[in-house]
Every structure is written in structure tokens, then in C-alpha cells.
Amino acid sequence: ATTSLSGYVRTSYQWAMGDAGGQLEDAGTNYSVGGDKRDRFALDIISLTLASPKSAGDWGAGYNVQLWLGPDASDLLNNDDDGEVAVKNAYVSLNVPVGKGLDVKLGRFDTILGMESLDYNLNPHYSHSWGFAIEPTIHEGLSASYQLTDNIGLTLMLANTIDATSNANGQSNGDRKTYGVALSLKAPESLGFLSGSTLDVAYINGKTDTGADAIQNLYIAASVPLPVDKLSAGVAFDTRKDGGGSSQSDSVMGVYVEYEASDKLTLNLRGERVEDGPSLNIGSATNNSDAWDLTITANYKLWDGVSTRLEYRNTTLDSSEGSAIDKNNSSVFANVIYEF
């Protein structure tokens, strides 16, 4: 009787402007999870979630199961068989009566770091950021969250791998587990104009199911109230280090701005500075190139339960490899999401 059904349907159209070549073209047409959707209509995903909140009492328990159906489902997990059905989340949620209550998840769950979500309906933009591209997405294991005070939250995680591989055991790499910690801070009202500011810091260290080197992800994000009504802003810094040496690092600094122009119209801007490394390779497969990225999105709610987005995105490389690659890649996206 407590189980609820919710979800969303996401469709899109992408217009790839110009004809950038090589690796940048590949990156420009795959900003989000899913294959190349250049110059075509696309059914991206259907998300279905069955969930039950934790029952009352010190030892309350609940569950969450989220399924992805559609073309993008095959790209969700690293070892999928290219089918159009995938399990995104499936975990048991348990309350452990320690102090104020420890919230424990066991199973498959979203990563503990990042400004943006795998679930498109939770993001201000249609396309994902370059910061998102170097972050983990899904883990299988356990996480435990505890609210130390009203303004300080702590989450610890232990998982099989750092990548989204189903039922990985890592035995080929010495059965090394992935671990992570996330700290969330919110400024109290006593700080005056800084009241409501947030700071999130998270760190994850682990290996992929087949990789031999440890991968480290560090994430720092902050938001500060602005003196302009209905205007908000935040910054996020992501870095990923794959193995040893500074040349094995990718990093992205992002700035997010949102303005509620009306009850129905919201305008969002995202600017990113990308320090390209082995994970992104947005210059080419053999010669990386740093880049600037700008995304502008208008979100208009005309129908109940529907988000309609029109988005422009441009990625500009610092350097060009002659005629082999264009320095600029621009795309226009139209996106409709129905939530239920």
C-alpha cells in the first residue's frame, strides 16, 4: 500500500551546427548519456521508479527500484548487452537507530558527488557538463548518511568499483574496493547575508572492473545567495586523476547561473573551463586540447507536468590540429520531458 510509481519520458531533437571533425565532433554529439543523436528526433529514455519510503520506527526499512527503458538504457552500465532495458537504481533503505538516525543504502545507487544528476529531469540543462563526464555515475555497495547537525551532513560509501559495472568483483585486480566520503555544509542564519550558502566536498578512490590503476575523483561545489531577486549562482570544481603523473589528470571548473524570469520561464547559463586529460580527449585521441564551454538554456513550462527546453551549446578548443579538427563545435537542442 505504501509503494508509489513515478518517472518521466524524455524526448529530444538535436541540430549539430557546422561540421566539426574528429574527436570534438564525437564529444559534441554525445554531451549526454546515449549515442549519436545528431540532426534527428530521438526517444531518449523512459524512467520508471517503484519506491516505498522507510517505515516508521527506529528500525524502519524501505526500497527504491528505478528502471530505464529506451535507446539510452544500453549506455547506462559498462557491461550492458546493448538492450533497451537497464536497472539504474535498486537498493534497500534502512534506518539504524544511532544518534539521530543513520540512513543506510544497500544495492545499486547514484554516486555521492556531482552538481548534476543522471536523471535529466533534475538538471537545469538538457546536456550534461564536462564535469559530469569525468565523474562516477553509479555504484554497487553500501552508503551511510548521518546528519551531524542541522547544517552539517556526512556520507560514507563502500562499493565494488568506481565505474558503473554490474556485479563487478575486481578479482583480476586484487579485489580492491572503492571508497568515498562526502561532506555537506549549509551556512546558518547567524551568518547574515551568507545565510543559506552551501559547500559540498566529496572524494572517491577506486578502480574500474578491468583497470589496474587507482582513479581519484575530487569534487568541490558552493552556492552563495545573490542580492538580485530570483537570481541564483553556484560554482563546481571536478578533477579526476587516472593513475600517476599530472598528465593523467582531467579537471573542470564550472559556473552555474539561474534566473526565474516568470512563473513559467527559467533561464540557465553554464560556463566551463576544461583542462583536458586522458579521460576526455576532446582534442583528439592522441593530442588533448583544453577548452571553453558555454551552455544557455530556456526552460518553459506550458503544460502541466511538462518541461520544454531550448538549448544552445558551444565548445571552443584552445588549439587546433590544422584541417584535422575544427576549433568550434555548436549544437542546438530541443527537449521535452513529461514527469508523472
GUVOKE-77627 format. One record per residue (C-alpha): chain; residue in three letters; residue number from 1; y, z, x. Coordinates in nm, 4 decimals. Last residue first. Layout:
+-------+-------+------+----------+----------+----------+
| romar | gutor | mifi |       yy |       zz |       xx |
+-------+-------+------+----------+----------+----------+
|     A |   ALA |  NUM |        Y |        Z |        X |
...
+-------+-------+------+----------+----------+----------+
This chain:
+-------+-------+------+----------+----------+----------+
| romar | gutor | mifi |       yy |       zz |       xx |
+-------+-------+------+----------+----------+----------+
|     A |   PHE |  340 |   1.1678 |  -1.3566 |   0.4475 |
|     A |   GLU |  339 |   1.3756 |  -1.5368 |   0.7049 |
|     A |   TYR |  338 |   1.4672 |  -1.9067 |   0.6948 |
|     A |   ILE |  337 |   1.5884 |  -2.0547 |   1.0243 |
|     A |   VAL |  336 |   1.7778 |  -2.3848 |   1.0583 |
|     A |   ASN |  335 |   1.8804 |  -2.5282 |   1.3967 |
|     A |   ALA |  334 |   2.0943 |  -2.8202 |   1.5079 |
|     A |   PHE |  333 |   2.1093 |  -2.8598 |   1.8848 |
|     A |   VAL |  332 |   2.3437 |  -3.0610 |   2.1061 |
|     A |   SER |  331 |   2.2458 |  -3.1201 |   2.4665 |
|     A |   SER |  330 |   2.4239 |  -3.1688 |   2.7978 |
|     A |   ASN |  329 |   2.2881 |  -3.2123 |   3.1509 |
|     A |   ASN |  328 |   2.5172 |  -3.2536 |   3.4472 |
|     A |   LYS |  327 |   2.4534 |  -3.3066 |   3.8186 |
|     A |   ASP |  326 |   2.2350 |  -3.6116 |   3.7613 |
|     A |   ILE |  325 |   1.9240 |  -3.6433 |   3.9720 |
|     A |   ALA |  324 |   1.7586 |  -3.8951 |   4.2015 |
|     A |   SER |  323 |   2.0763 |  -4.1002 |   4.2449 |
|     A |   GLY |  322 |   2.2115 |  -3.8687 |   4.5107 |
|     A |   GLU |  321 |   2.0448 |  -3.5299 |   4.5244 |
|     A |   SER |  320 |   2.3259 |  -3.3435 |   4.3578 |
|     A |   SER |  319 |   2.4883 |  -3.0105 |   4.4324 |
|     A |   ASP |  318 |   2.6338 |  -2.7188 |   4.2369 |
|     A |   LEU |  317 |   2.4403 |  -2.8224 |   3.9278 |
|     A |   THR |  316 |   2.6025 |  -2.8273 |   3.5847 |
|     A |   THR |  315 |   2.4172 |  -2.7170 |   3.2691 |
|     A |   ASN |  314 |   2.5817 |  -2.7881 |   2.9338 |
|     A |   ARG |  313 |   2.4935 |  -2.6568 |   2.5889 |
|     A |   TYR |  312 |   2.6330 |  -2.7279 |   2.2421 |
|     A |   GLU |  311 |   2.4992 |  -2.5507 |   1.9339 |
|     A |   LEU |  310 |   2.5084 |  -2.5906 |   1.5579 |
|     A |   ARG |  309 |   2.3274 |  -2.3146 |   1.3742 |
|     A |   THR |  308 |   2.2162 |  -2.2577 |   1.0154 |
|     A |   SER |  307 |   2.0783 |  -1.9140 |   0.9303 |
|     A |   VAL |  306 |   1.9032 |  -1.8827 |   0.5938 |
|     A |   GLY |  305 |   1.8214 |  -1.5679 |   0.3967 |
|     A |   ASP |  304 |   2.0705 |  -1.6514 |   0.1226 |
|     A |   TRP |  303 |   2.2195 |  -1.9967 |   0.1740 |
|     A |   LEU |  302 |   2.5485 |  -2.0822 |   0.3492 |
|     A |   LYS |  301 |   2.5145 |  -1.8553 |   0.6510 |
|     A |   TYR |  300 |   2.6960 |  -2.0283 |   0.9370 |
|     A |   ASN |  299 |   2.6148 |  -1.9739 |   1.3050 |
|     A |   ALA |  298 |   2.8365 |  -2.1638 |   1.5494 |
|     A |   THR |  297 |   2.7001 |  -2.1764 |   1.9037 |
|     A |   ILE |  296 |   2.8584 |  -2.2431 |   2.2445 |
|     A |   THR |  295 |   2.6408 |  -2.2457 |   2.5577 |
|     A |   LEU |  294 |   2.7735 |  -2.2822 |   2.9131 |
|     A |   ASP |  293 |   2.5682 |  -2.2999 |   3.2326 |
|     A |   TRP |  292 |   2.6649 |  -2.3042 |   3.5988 |
|     A |   ALA |  291 |   2.4089 |  -2.3983 |   3.8615 |
|     A |   ASP |  290 |   2.2393 |  -2.3263 |   4.1929 |
|     A |   SER |  289 |   2.0178 |  -2.6045 |   4.3247 |
|     A |   ASN |  288 |   1.6571 |  -2.5976 |   4.4422 |
|     A |   ASN |  287 |   1.5152 |  -2.8724 |   4.6614 |
|     A |   THR |  286 |   1.1428 |  -2.9470 |   4.6428 |
|     A |   ALA |  285 |   1.0579 |  -2.9386 |   4.2696 |
|     A |   SER |  284 |   1.4111 |  -3.0385 |   4.1853 |
|     A |   GLY |  283 |   1.7476 |  -2.8797 |   4.1105 |
|     A |   ILE |  282 |   1.6293 |  -2.6613 |   3.8219 |
|     A |   ASN |  281 |   1.3543 |  -2.5072 |   4.0324 |
|     A |   LEU |  280 |   1.3408 |  -2.2037 |   3.8005 |
|     A |   SER |  279 |   1.0724 |  -1.9784 |   3.9511 |
|     A |   PRO |  278 |   1.1115 |  -2.0771 |   4.3168 |
|     A |   GLY |  277 |   1.4842 |  -1.9962 |   4.3418 |
|     A |   ASP |  276 |   1.8113 |  -2.0893 |   4.1753 |
|     A |   GLU |  275 |   2.1129 |  -1.8595 |   4.1722 |
|     A |   VAL |  274 |   2.2293 |  -1.9269 |   3.8152 |
|     A |   ARG |  273 |   2.5753 |  -1.8326 |   3.6869 |
|     A |   GLU |  272 |   2.5709 |  -1.8076 |   3.3095 |
|     A |   GLY |  271 |   2.8152 |  -1.8338 |   3.0203 |
|     A |   ARG |  270 |   2.7193 |  -1.7547 |   2.6615 |
|     A |   LEU |  269 |   2.9524 |  -1.8026 |   2.3662 |
|     A |   ASN |  268 |   2.8950 |  -1.7091 |   2.0033 |
|     A |   LEU |  267 |   3.0876 |  -1.7853 |   1.6836 |
|     A |   THR |  266 |   2.9904 |  -1.6213 |   1.3559 |
|     A |   LEU |  265 |   3.0662 |  -1.7708 |   1.0143 |
|     A |   LYS |  264 |   2.9527 |  -1.6261 |   0.6781 |
|     A |   ASP |  263 |   3.1501 |  -1.3042 |   0.6378 |
|     A |   SER |  262 |   3.4268 |  -1.4562 |   0.8474 |
|     A |   ALA |  261 |   3.5231 |  -1.5318 |   1.2091 |
|     A |   GLU |  260 |   3.2805 |  -1.2739 |   1.3447 |
|     A |   TYR |  259 |   3.3338 |  -1.3280 |   1.7189 |
|     A |   GLU |  258 |   3.0616 |  -1.2899 |   1.9798 |
|     A |   VAL |  257 |   3.0873 |  -1.3058 |   2.3603 |
|     A |   TYR |  256 |   2.7970 |  -1.2960 |   2.6086 |
|     A |   VAL |  255 |   2.8311 |  -1.3129 |   2.9886 |
|     A |   GLY |  254 |   2.5265 |  -1.3882 |   3.2044 |
|     A |   MET |  253 |   2.4427 |  -1.3353 |   3.5706 |
|     A |   VAL |  252 |   2.1150 |  -1.4997 |   3.6746 |
|     A |   SER |  251 |   1.8975 |  -1.4380 |   3.9800 |
|     A |   ASP |  250 |   1.5983 |  -1.6108 |   4.1374 |
|     A |   SER |  249 |   1.4321 |  -1.4803 |   4.4523 |
|     A |   GLN |  248 |   1.1723 |  -1.6253 |   4.6904 |
|     A |   SER |  247 |   1.4317 |  -1.7312 |   4.9468 |
|     A |   SER |  246 |   1.5151 |  -1.3634 |   4.9953 |
|     A |   GLY |  245 |   1.1766 |  -1.3023 |   5.1534 |
|     A |   GLY |  244 |   0.8559 |  -1.1544 |   5.0183 |
|     A |   GLY |  243 |   0.6609 |  -1.2252 |   4.6988 |
|     A |   ASP |  242 |   0.8302 |  -1.3522 |   4.3827 |
|     A |   LYS |  241 |   1.1568 |  -1.1661 |   4.3303 |
|     A |   ARG |  240 |   1.3124 |  -1.1985 |   3.9862 |
|     A |   THR |  239 |   1.6706 |  -1.1011 |   3.9119 |
|     A |   ASP |  238 |   1.8499 |  -1.0631 |   3.5822 |
|     A |   PHE |  237 |   2.2073 |  -0.9465 |   3.5207 |
|     A |   ALA |  236 |   2.3497 |  -0.9113 |   3.1708 |
|     A |   VAL |  235 |   2.7054 |  -0.8813 |   3.0412 |
|     A |   GLY |  234 |   2.8355 |  -0.7932 |   2.6968 |
|     A |   ALA |  233 |   3.1096 |  -0.8769 |   2.4524 |
|     A |   SER |  232 |   3.2282 |  -0.8009 |   2.1000 |
|     A |   LEU |  231 |   3.5073 |  -0.9362 |   1.8796 |
|     A |   LYS |  230 |   3.5266 |  -0.8295 |   1.5135 |
|     A |   ASP |  229 |   3.8645 |  -0.6559 |   1.5707 |
|     A |   VAL |  228 |   4.0171 |  -0.7059 |   1.9153 |
|     A |   PRO |  227 |   4.0357 |  -0.3904 |   2.1298 |
|     A |   LEU |  226 |   3.6911 |  -0.4608 |   2.2756 |
|     A |   PRO |  225 |   3.3945 |  -0.2229 |   2.2785 |
|     A |   VAL |  224 |   3.1892 |  -0.2395 |   2.6014 |
|     A |   SER |  223 |   2.8375 |  -0.3794 |   2.6466 |
|     A |   ALA |  222 |   2.6125 |  -0.3471 |   2.9492 |
|     A |   ALA |  221 |   2.2984 |  -0.5071 |   3.0896 |
|     A |   ILE |  220 |   2.0859 |  -0.4555 |   3.4009 |
|     A |   TYR |  219 |   1.7437 |  -0.6169 |   3.4506 |
|     A |   LEU |  218 |   1.5183 |  -0.6077 |   3.7570 |
|     A |   ASN |  217 |   1.1940 |  -0.8063 |   3.7736 |
|     A |   GLN |  216 |   0.9503 |  -0.7761 |   4.0636 |
|     A |   ILE |  215 |   0.6533 |  -1.0021 |   4.1269 |
|     A |   ALA |  214 |   0.3662 |  -0.8913 |   4.3522 |
|     A |   ASP |  213 |   0.1911 |  -1.1709 |   4.5374 |
|     A |   ALA |  212 |  -0.1684 |  -1.2925 |   4.4917 |
|     A |   GLY |  211 |  -0.1233 |  -1.4803 |   4.1658 |
|     A |   THR |  210 |  -0.4084 |  -1.5571 |   3.9245 |
|     A |   ASP |  209 |  -0.3528 |  -1.3006 |   3.6485 |
|     A |   THR |  208 |   0.0142 |  -1.2684 |   3.7325 |
|     A |   LYS |  207 |   0.1131 |  -0.9718 |   3.9407 |
|     A |   GLY |  206 |   0.3193 |  -0.6618 |   3.8747 |
|     A |   ASN |  205 |   0.6500 |  -0.4757 |   3.9030 |
|     A |   ILE |  204 |   0.8891 |  -0.4250 |   3.6097 |
|     A |   TYR |  203 |   1.2367 |  -0.2673 |   3.6201 |
|     A |   ALA |  202 |   1.4801 |  -0.1896 |   3.3395 |
|     A |   VAL |  201 |   1.8439 |  -0.0752 |   3.3092 |
|     A |   ASP |  200 |   2.0383 |  -0.0742 |   2.9827 |
|     A |   LEU |  199 |   2.3992 |   0.0438 |   2.9504 |
|     A |   THR |  198 |   2.5772 |   0.0781 |   2.6173 |
|     A |   SER |  197 |   2.9355 |   0.1376 |   2.5087 |
|     A |   GLY |  196 |   2.9705 |   0.3138 |   2.1731 |
|     A |   SER |  195 |   3.2569 |   0.5340 |   2.2842 |
|     A |   LEU |  194 |   3.4400 |   0.3756 |   2.5785 |
|     A |   PHE |  193 |   3.7743 |   0.4087 |   2.3972 |
|     A |   GLY |  192 |   3.7219 |   0.7854 |   2.3757 |
|     A |   LEU |  191 |   3.4474 |   0.9183 |   2.5977 |
|     A |   SER |  190 |   3.3816 |   1.2111 |   2.3603 |
|     A |   GLU |  189 |   3.2266 |   0.9695 |   2.1097 |
|     A |   PRO |  188 |   2.9151 |   0.9460 |   2.3286 |
|     A |   ALA |  187 |   2.8347 |   0.6455 |   2.5535 |
|     A |   LYS |  186 |   2.4898 |   0.4980 |   2.4926 |
|     A |   LEU |  185 |   2.2240 |   0.4834 |   2.7643 |
|     A |   SER |  184 |   1.8872 |   0.3014 |   2.7644 |
|     A |   LEU |  183 |   1.6415 |   0.3404 |   3.0528 |
|     A |   ALA |  182 |   1.3427 |   0.1103 |   3.1024 |
|     A |   VAL |  181 |   1.0383 |   0.1582 |   3.3261 |
|     A |   GLY |  180 |   0.7595 |  -0.0811 |   3.4231 |
|     A |   TYR |  179 |   0.4071 |  -0.1048 |   3.5570 |
|     A |   THR |  178 |   0.1679 |  -0.3944 |   3.6107 |
|     A |   LYS |  177 |  -0.1887 |  -0.3132 |   3.7114 |
|     A |   ARG |  176 |  -0.3683 |  -0.4314 |   4.0231 |
|     A |   ASP |  175 |  -0.7325 |  -0.5144 |   3.9574 |
|     A |   GLY |  174 |  -0.7881 |  -0.6216 |   4.3196 |
|     A |   ASN |  173 |  -0.6501 |  -0.9717 |   4.2857 |
|     A |   SER |  172 |  -0.9550 |  -1.1531 |   4.1505 |
|     A |   GLN |  171 |  -1.0074 |  -0.8502 |   3.9270 |
|     A |   GLY |  170 |  -0.6758 |  -0.9088 |   3.7526 |
|     A |   ASN |  169 |  -0.8178 |  -0.8110 |   3.4153 |
|     A |   ALA |  168 |  -0.6421 |  -1.0572 |   3.1858 |
|     A |   ASN |  167 |  -0.7199 |  -1.0226 |   2.8145 |
|     A |   SER |  166 |  -0.4538 |  -1.2791 |   2.7153 |
|     A |   THR |  165 |  -0.2100 |  -1.3930 |   2.9835 |
|     A |   ALA |  164 |   0.1611 |  -1.3450 |   2.9119 |
|     A |   ASP |  163 |   0.2720 |  -1.2651 |   3.2666 |
|     A |   ILE |  162 |   0.3299 |  -0.9296 |   3.4366 |
|     A |   THR |  161 |  -0.0372 |  -0.8406 |   3.4172 |
|     A |   ASN |  160 |  -0.2711 |  -0.5735 |   3.2804 |
|     A |   ALA |  159 |  -0.0096 |  -0.3350 |   3.1434 |
|     A |   LEU |  158 |   0.1462 |   0.0101 |   3.1997 |
|     A |   MET |  157 |   0.4859 |   0.0775 |   3.0454 |
|     A |   LEU |  156 |   0.7388 |   0.3631 |   3.0422 |
|     A |   THR |  155 |   1.0364 |   0.3816 |   2.8037 |
|     A |   LEU |  154 |   1.3320 |   0.6237 |   2.8210 |
|     A |   GLY |  153 |   1.6173 |   0.6777 |   2.5755 |
|     A |   ILE |  152 |   1.9509 |   0.8534 |   2.6333 |
|     A |   ASN |  151 |   2.2326 |   0.8941 |   2.3788 |
|     A |   ASP |  150 |   2.0831 |   1.1223 |   2.1122 |
|     A |   THR |  149 |   1.8924 |   1.2948 |   2.3901 |
|     A |   LEU |  148 |   1.5635 |   1.2357 |   2.5749 |
|     A |   GLN |  147 |   1.4429 |   0.9849 |   2.3158 |
|     A |   TYR |  146 |   1.0910 |   0.9022 |   2.4310 |
|     A |   SER |  145 |   0.9090 |   0.5694 |   2.4487 |
|     A |   ALA |  144 |   0.5510 |   0.5116 |   2.5661 |
|     A |   SER |  143 |   0.4062 |   0.1692 |   2.6384 |
|     A |   LEU |  142 |   0.0445 |   0.0591 |   2.6576 |
|     A |   GLY |  141 |  -0.1428 |  -0.2499 |   2.7718 |
|     A |   GLU |  140 |  -0.1114 |  -0.6201 |   2.7071 |
|     A |   HIS |  139 |   0.2236 |  -0.7680 |   2.7995 |
|     A |   ILE |  138 |   0.4549 |  -1.0334 |   2.6538 |
|     A |   THR |  137 |   0.7720 |  -1.2072 |   2.7762 |
|     A |   PRO |  136 |   0.8350 |  -1.1494 |   3.1462 |
|     A |   GLU |  135 |   1.1818 |  -1.2573 |   3.2599 |
|     A |   ILE |  134 |   1.2765 |  -1.5600 |   3.4704 |
|     A |   ALA |  133 |   1.3465 |  -1.7969 |   3.1781 |
|     A |   PHE |  132 |   1.5290 |  -1.5246 |   2.9822 |
|     A |   GLY |  131 |   1.7966 |  -1.5181 |   3.2500 |
|     A |   TRP |  130 |   1.8249 |  -1.8957 |   3.2201 |
|     A |   SER |  129 |   1.9198 |  -1.8312 |   2.8572 |
|     A |   HIS |  128 |   1.7211 |  -1.9264 |   2.5485 |
|     A |   SER |  127 |   1.8253 |  -2.1976 |   2.3092 |
|     A |   TYR |  126 |   1.9144 |  -2.1398 |   1.9448 |
|     A |   HIS |  125 |   2.1844 |  -1.8837 |   2.0158 |
|     A |   PRO |  124 |   2.2735 |  -1.5419 |   1.8691 |
|     A |   ASN |  123 |   1.9144 |  -1.4188 |   1.9088 |
|     A |   LEU |  122 |   1.7061 |  -1.2162 |   1.6622 |
|     A |   ASN |  121 |   1.5950 |  -1.5185 |   1.4562 |
|     A |   TYR |  120 |   1.4509 |  -1.6804 |   1.7684 |
|     A |   ASP |  119 |   1.1850 |  -1.4161 |   1.8233 |
|     A |   LEU |  118 |   1.1142 |  -1.4254 |   2.1967 |
|     A |   SER |  117 |   1.4069 |  -1.1890 |   2.2265 |
|     A |   GLU |  116 |   1.7242 |  -1.1977 |   2.4322 |
|     A |   MET |  115 |   1.9043 |  -0.9417 |   2.6494 |
|     A |   GLY |  114 |   1.5901 |  -0.8575 |   2.8455 |
|     A |   LEU |  113 |   1.3513 |  -0.5776 |   2.9332 |
|     A |   ILE |  112 |   1.0606 |  -0.3874 |   2.7732 |
|     A |   THR |  111 |   0.8337 |  -0.6888 |   2.7252 |
|     A |   ASP |  110 |   0.7022 |  -0.7665 |   2.3788 |
|     A |   PHE |  109 |   0.3699 |  -0.6145 |   2.2692 |
|     A |   ARG |  108 |  -0.0058 |  -0.6647 |   2.2902 |
|     A |   GLY |  107 |  -0.2189 |  -0.3513 |   2.2435 |
|     A |   LEU |  106 |  -0.1349 |   0.0199 |   2.2438 |
|     A |   LYS |  105 |   0.2126 |   0.1432 |   2.1509 |
|     A |   VAL |  104 |   0.3184 |   0.5081 |   2.1900 |
|     A |   ASP |  103 |   0.6269 |   0.6790 |   2.0414 |
|     A |   LEU |  102 |   0.6544 |   1.0350 |   2.1779 |
|     A |   GLY |  101 |   0.8003 |   1.2934 |   1.9440 |
|     A |   LYS |  100 |   1.0988 |   1.5277 |   1.9756 |
|     A |   GLY |   99 |   0.9058 |   1.7475 |   2.2186 |
|     A |   VAL |   98 |   0.5514 |   1.6101 |   2.2357 |
|     A |   PRO |   97 |   0.3966 |   1.5448 |   1.8948 |
|     A |   VAL |   96 |   0.2356 |   1.2060 |   1.9793 |
|     A |   ASN |   95 |   0.3228 |   0.9337 |   1.7280 |
|     A |   LEU |   94 |   0.1067 |   0.6233 |   1.7444 |
|     A |   SER |   93 |   0.1748 |   0.2520 |   1.6977 |
|     A |   VAL |   92 |  -0.1292 |   0.0245 |   1.7170 |
|     A |   TYR |   91 |  -0.0568 |  -0.3185 |   1.8582 |
|     A |   ALA |   90 |  -0.0875 |  -0.6875 |   1.7896 |
|     A |   ASN |   89 |   0.2018 |  -0.9105 |   1.8901 |
|     A |   LYS |   88 |   0.2258 |  -1.2848 |   1.9549 |
|     A |   VAL |   87 |  -0.1211 |  -1.3825 |   1.8343 |
|     A |   ALA |   86 |  -0.1404 |  -1.7620 |   1.8537 |
|     A |   VAL |   85 |  -0.2091 |  -2.0509 |   1.6148 |
|     A |   GLU |   84 |  -0.1206 |  -2.4164 |   1.6862 |
|     A |   GLY |   83 |  -0.3886 |  -2.4772 |   1.9467 |
|     A |   ASP |   82 |  -0.3118 |  -2.5793 |   2.3021 |
|     A |   ASP |   81 |  -0.6118 |  -2.3821 |   2.4364 |
|     A |   ASP |   80 |  -0.3975 |  -2.0792 |   2.5225 |
|     A |   ASN |   79 |  -0.4291 |  -1.9305 |   2.8709 |
|     A |   ASN |   78 |  -0.0625 |  -1.8755 |   2.9521 |
|     A |   LEU |   77 |   0.0296 |  -1.7410 |   2.6098 |
|     A |   LEU |   76 |   0.3196 |  -1.8568 |   2.3927 |
|     A |   ASP |   75 |   0.3087 |  -2.2272 |   2.4724 |
|     A |   SER |   74 |   0.0405 |  -2.3141 |   2.2148 |
|     A |   ALA |   73 |   0.2411 |  -2.1374 |   1.9449 |
|     A |   ASP |   72 |   0.5299 |  -2.3806 |   1.9892 |
|     A |   PRO |   71 |   0.3590 |  -2.6506 |   1.7798 |
|     A |   GLY |   70 |   0.3030 |  -2.4349 |   1.4700 |
|     A |   LEU |   69 |   0.1790 |  -2.0899 |   1.3751 |
|     A |   TRP |   68 |   0.2819 |  -1.7664 |   1.5465 |
|     A |   LEU |   67 |   0.1142 |  -1.4465 |   1.4315 |
|     A |   GLN |   66 |   0.2580 |  -1.0944 |   1.4394 |
|     A |   VAL |   65 |   0.0425 |  -0.7848 |   1.3881 |
|     A |   ASN |   64 |   0.2043 |  -0.4391 |   1.3793 |
|     A |   TYR |   63 |   0.0309 |  -0.1047 |   1.3248 |
|     A |   GLY |   62 |   0.0854 |   0.2514 |   1.2080 |
|     A |   ALA |   61 |  -0.0003 |   0.6095 |   1.3013 |
|     A |   GLY |   60 |   0.1402 |   0.9579 |   1.2343 |
|     A |   TRP |   59 |   0.0093 |   1.2532 |   1.4310 |
|     A |   ASP |   58 |   0.3017 |   1.4908 |   1.3764 |
|     A |   GLY |   57 |   0.3251 |   1.3962 |   1.0115 |
|     A |   ALA |   56 |   0.4231 |   1.0939 |   0.8069 |
|     A |   SER |   55 |   0.2556 |   0.7586 |   0.8538 |
|     A |   LYS |   54 |   0.3825 |   0.5152 |   1.1136 |
|     A |   PRO |   53 |   0.5176 |   0.1998 |   0.9606 |
|     A |   SER |   52 |   0.2730 |  -0.0698 |   0.8440 |
|     A |   ALA |   51 |   0.3033 |  -0.4262 |   0.9600 |
|     A |   LEU |   50 |   0.1896 |  -0.7802 |   0.8860 |
|     A |   THR |   49 |   0.4160 |  -1.0345 |   1.0544 |
|     A |   LEU |   48 |   0.4117 |  -1.4117 |   1.0049 |
|     A |   SER |   47 |   0.6141 |  -1.6452 |   1.2285 |
|     A |   ILE |   46 |   0.6237 |  -2.0193 |   1.1605 |
|     A |   ILE |   45 |   0.7340 |  -2.2168 |   1.4649 |
|     A |   ASP |   44 |   0.9208 |  -2.5148 |   1.5987 |
|     A |   LEU |   43 |   0.8967 |  -2.7810 |   1.3300 |
|     A |   ALA |   42 |   1.0859 |  -3.0513 |   1.5115 |
|     A |   PHE |   41 |   1.3255 |  -3.3385 |   1.4410 |
|     A |   ARG |   40 |   1.3724 |  -3.5684 |   1.7396 |
|     A |   ASP |   39 |   1.6036 |  -3.6695 |   2.0193 |
|     A |   ARG |   38 |   1.4475 |  -3.4451 |   2.2876 |
|     A |   LYS |   37 |   1.1883 |  -3.2000 |   2.1572 |
|     A |   ASP |   36 |   0.9997 |  -3.1523 |   2.4886 |
|     A |   GLY |   35 |   0.7541 |  -2.8679 |   2.4576 |
|     A |   GLY |   34 |   0.7953 |  -2.5111 |   2.3418 |
|     A |   VAL |   33 |   0.9596 |  -2.1846 |   2.4369 |
|     A |   SER |   32 |   1.3303 |  -2.2533 |   2.4601 |
|     A |   TYR |   31 |   1.5521 |  -2.4285 |   2.7131 |
|     A |   ASN |   30 |   1.2919 |  -2.7036 |   2.7455 |
|     A |   THR |   29 |   1.4986 |  -3.0214 |   2.7198 |
|     A |   GLY |   28 |   1.7490 |  -2.9179 |   2.9851 |
|     A |   ALA |   27 |   1.4804 |  -2.7915 |   3.2202 |
|     A |   ASP |   26 |   1.2946 |  -3.1223 |   3.2186 |
|     A |   GLU |   25 |   1.6203 |  -3.3150 |   3.2586 |
|     A |   LEU |   24 |   1.7175 |  -3.0897 |   3.5463 |
|     A |   GLN |   23 |   1.3834 |  -3.1590 |   3.7160 |
|     A |   GLY |   22 |   1.4241 |  -3.5349 |   3.7404 |
|     A |   GLY |   21 |   1.6963 |  -3.7337 |   3.5743 |
|     A |   ALA |   20 |   1.9916 |  -3.6719 |   3.3471 |
|     A |   ASP |   19 |   2.0235 |  -3.9393 |   3.0806 |
|     A |   GLY |   18 |   2.3250 |  -3.8823 |   2.8583 |
|     A |   MET |   17 |   2.3312 |  -3.6482 |   2.5605 |
|     A |   ALA |   16 |   1.9995 |  -3.4982 |   2.4530 |
|     A |   TRP |   15 |   2.0246 |  -3.4612 |   2.0743 |
|     A |   GLN |   14 |   1.7967 |  -3.1864 |   1.9491 |
|     A |   TYR |   13 |   1.6890 |  -3.1191 |   1.5902 |
|     A |   SER |   12 |   1.5456 |  -2.7916 |   1.4703 |
|     A |   THR |   11 |   1.3122 |  -2.5988 |   1.2401 |
|     A |   ARG |   10 |   1.2286 |  -2.2283 |   1.2318 |
|     A |   VAL |    9 |   1.0337 |  -2.0516 |   0.9563 |
|     A |   TYR |    8 |   1.0575 |  -1.6724 |   0.9449 |
|     A |   GLY |    7 |   0.8541 |  -1.3583 |   0.9001 |
|     A |   SER |    6 |   0.7730 |  -1.0641 |   0.6764 |
|     A |   LEU |    5 |   0.4697 |  -0.9110 |   0.5081 |
|     A |   SER |    4 |   0.4561 |  -0.5358 |   0.4463 |
|     A |   THR |    3 |   0.1654 |  -0.2893 |   0.4547 |
|     A |   THR |    2 |   0.2344 |   0.0501 |   0.2966 |
|     A |   ALA |    1 |   0.0000 |   0.0000 |   0.0000 |
+-------+-------+------+----------+----------+----------+
